Amino acid sequence: MFEDIIGFIRDQYPGGETIPLHAPVFPGREKAYLEECIDSTYVSSVGPFVEAFEKALADFVGSRHAVAVVNGTQALFVALKLAGVEGGCDVLTQSLTFVATANAIRYAGAQPVFIDVEEDTLGLSPRALENFLQSQAVISAGRLLNRTSGRPLAACLPMHTLGHPCRIDEISRICTEWGVPLVEDAAESLGSFYLGRHTGTFGRLGVFSFNGNKIVTTGGGGIIVTDDEALARRARHLTTTAKVPHPWEFLHDELGYNFRMPNLNAALGLAQMESLPRFLGHKRALAGRYAGFFEGTGWRFVQQPAAGMSNYWLNALLLDDEPQRDAFLRTTNEAKVMTRCLWRPMHMLDLYRHCQRGALPVTEGLYRRLVNLPSGVFL
Ligand SMILES: *Cc1c(COP(=O)(O)O)cnc(C)c1O
């Protein structure tokens, strides 16, 4: 029965011997911009492509400010710091995520607390979040504390899993009600909207990644978006070694980071942004064909929530159980059709096993049954 699926996938990617899960394509002005960048000699972290890329991204997502950095992981780390996360705090997040989400929390000196996700959106469950806050949050001396750890609940960091928007409006309402700063890990969801608004723009800060496997790549890169001018200014300052502008002196007024995106990477990214609408069209059309193919098979092909529009970054299929998932992964990969399971949930990694968590039945169920199907743009 998996042979039919392999045949269908091969039809979507004619000519390819190995079908990758998601490979970048460079159909636009990538080479022209890179050449222009090299000719200018401004290949490093100062240059006009950085600003142009930031503007293109900010305009696309509808955010006032965007600060481009070296990768999505460090973008998350800086965004959390700017949201007020510091040593000795807790951050509410999902266990079903790429390890960067939890790592960034640890880099900021805080501890992740894992909340369950939803079966339909694959993202943080507003209900589970609210239940956690109702049973665990206490206000002491004007601060919201986690009753179990005694630490401040400094932020909530949901993730838009595989590009599908989570119920971010409800999460945002709950965070506002409880006074928890909201930071969005939108690393996978460039081009995904919820209720007509782009993911990553619901919280105080949002983060996107431009790693080679994402929908738009800069080689390696990330960006912080926010509507708050002061936060944007601080993001720019912190990621530029906290250097105080001066014609010749090197002055640094705090512990900063060398995290700014090089001009060379931004040149690639600017060309990629010009192709983003086309990429989205291709990916959504492919998802539509997958959905049609899997209709009536008894397996659920994961589709965007009713109120959302997904970039379908990685297409996903829910199989019956773990043995079937493993058989599927073995058969397809042996046939050179790259498929993957989800990330091992954070609470199942030794690294994060000790962390506080709510009940995670949906997280564990999705991990055991979900497979990602080839999803790259084919031109
Ligand atoms: C890709 C990704 C990141 C950031 O990754 P970088 O490789 O550091 O750019 C963060 N969170 C999630 C969920 C991701 O998928």
The ligand as a Gaussian input file, in Angstrom:
#p B3LYP/6-31G(d) Opt

LIG

0 1
 C       14.343000      25.967000      11.987000
 C       13.775000      26.223000      13.313000
 C       14.346000      27.123000      14.239000
 C       15.588000      27.911000      14.001000
 O       16.509000      27.278000      13.289000
 P       17.889000      27.866000      12.747000
 O       18.416000      26.672000      12.035000
 O       18.707000      28.254000      13.921000
 O       17.636000      29.013000      11.829000
 C       13.698000      27.331000      15.434000
 N       12.556000      26.708000      15.739000
 C       11.969000      25.849000      14.888000
 C       10.689000      25.225000      15.282000
 C       12.557000      25.559000      13.664000
 O       11.959000      24.688000      12.842000

